[in-house]
Amino acid sequence: MSHKRETVILVADDDAGHALLIEKNLKRAALGNHIERFEDGQQVLDFLFCRGERKRECETSYLLLLDIRMPKVDGVEVLRQLKEDEELRKLPVIMLTTTDDPREVVRCHALGCSHYVVKPVDYIQFAEVIARMGNFIMLVKVPQLNHLP
């Protein structure tokens, strides 16, 4: 009988303060999942497409919290590349952004994001949003990524 591993949460956000806040509040929401942090879109693409030092593992479930405004490769482009890949399109992607521009929301959903969350500017509100997201993540069934490129 194969042992199902816990979903690994990938956080791609170039803002160190936001990334730390996300990690802290996911843990506060009683999520014990391993968290991998990426500072730009290129890093997370290299990890998922197995092109660098850090590589994803086969038969592991991942969930990506993806900031839209990032250096090198922005979140929308990361999302587009993931959803074009036969295996990686199964990965649930929650977009994180400071804008609630309806065109951007529509664009991200059209590309295949699972959810779109606007980061409140206020620290306490942001902490609450992440805590609610943590509760949501506990309920979500996430498929394994089975094939490496």
C-alpha positions in Angstrom: 0.0 0.0 0.0 1.5 3.3 -1.0 1.7 6.1 1.6 0.2 9.4 0.4 2.4 12.3 1.2 1.1 15.6 2.4 0.7 18.4 -0.2 3.7 20.6 -0.5 2.8 24.3 -0.7 4.8 26.4 -3.1 4.9 30.1 -2.4 6.1 32.3 -5.3 6.3 35.9 -4.1 9.2 38.3 -4.5 8.1 40.3 -1.4 9.9 38.6 1.5 7.5 40.3 4.0 4.4 38.9 2.3 6.0 35.4 1.9 6.9 35.3 5.6 3.3 36.5 6.5 1.9 33.7 4.3 4.1 31.0 5.9 3.4 32.2 9.4 -0.4 32.4 9.0 -0.7 29.1 7.2 1.1 27.5 10.1 -1.2 29.4 12.5 -4.1 27.9 10.6 -2.7 24.5 11.7 -1.3 23.6 8.4 1.8 21.5 8.9 2.6 21.2 5.2 6.1 21.7 4.0 6.4 25.1 2.3 8.9 25.9 -0.5 9.5 29.5 -1.3 10.5 31.1 -4.6 11.5 34.7 -5.2 10.5 35.0 -8.8 8.6 33.2 -11.6 11.7 31.7 -13.2 12.6 29.9 -10.0 9.2 28.3 -9.6 9.2 27.3 -13.3 12.7 25.8 -13.0 11.6 23.8 -9.9 8.4 22.5 -11.5 9.9 21.7 -14.9 13.0 20.2 -13.1 15.5 22.5 -14.7 17.6 23.6 -11.7 19.2 22.5 -8.4 15.8 22.3 -6.7 13.4 19.9 -8.5 9.9 18.7 -7.7 9.5 15.1 -6.8 7.4 12.5 -8.6 4.2 11.3 -6.9 4.0 14.4 -4.8 1.0 16.8 -4.6 1.8 20.5 -4.9 -0.3 23.6 -4.5 1.0 26.9 -5.8 0.4 30.3 -4.2 1.5 32.6 -7.1 2.0 36.3 -6.9 1.3 38.1 -10.2 3.8 40.9 -9.9 7.3 39.3 -9.9 10.6 39.9 -11.5 12.0 37.8 -14.4 8.8 35.9 -15.2 5.5 37.3 -13.9 2.8 35.1 -12.3 0.4 35.2 -15.4 3.2 33.8 -17.6 4.1 31.1 -15.0 0.4 30.2 -15.0 0.2 30.1 -18.8 3.3 27.8 -19.0 2.0 25.4 -16.3 -1.4 25.1 -17.8 0.1 24.3 -21.3 1.9 21.3 -19.8 0.1 17.9 -19.8 1.2 17.0 -16.3 1.6 20.4 -14.6 -1.9 21.6 -15.6 -3.2 19.4 -12.8 -1.4 21.6 -10.2 -3.9 23.9 -8.4 -2.8 27.5 -8.6 -4.1 30.3 -6.3 -3.2 33.7 -7.7 -2.2 36.3 -5.1 -2.1 40.0 -6.1 -2.7 43.5 -4.8 -5.0 44.4 -7.7 -8.6 43.4 -8.2 -8.6 44.6 -11.8 -11.5 42.6 -13.3 -9.7 42.1 -16.6 -6.8 40.4 -14.7 -9.2 38.2 -12.7 -10.9 37.1 -15.9 -7.5 36.5 -17.7 -6.2 34.3 -14.8 -9.3 32.3 -14.7 -9.3 31.9 -18.5 -5.7 30.5 -18.2 -6.8 28.0 -15.6 -6.1 29.3 -12.1 -8.1 27.7 -9.3 -8.6 30.9 -7.3 -7.7 34.5 -7.3 -7.1 36.2 -4.0 -6.5 39.9 -3.6 -3.8 40.7 -0.9 -5.2 43.3 1.4 -2.7 46.1 2.2 -3.6 46.0 5.9 -1.5 43.4 7.9 -4.4 42.1 10.0 -6.7 41.7 7.1 -3.9 39.9 5.1 -3.3 37.6 8.1 -7.0 36.7 8.2 -7.2 36.1 4.4 -4.2 33.6 4.7 -5.7 31.9 7.7 -9.0 31.4 5.8 -6.9 30.1 2.8 -5.2 27.7 5.2 -8.6 26.3 6.2 -9.5 26.0 2.6 -6.3 24.2 1.7 -7.0 21.6 4.3 -10.2 20.7 2.6 -8.9 20.6 -1.0 -8.0 17.3 -2.6 -4.9 17.9 -4.7 -3.8 15.4 -7.4 -0.3 14.0 -7.5 2.1 15.0 -10.2 3.2 11.6 -11.5 5.6 12.2 -14.4 8.8 14.2 -14.4 9.7 15.9 -17.7 
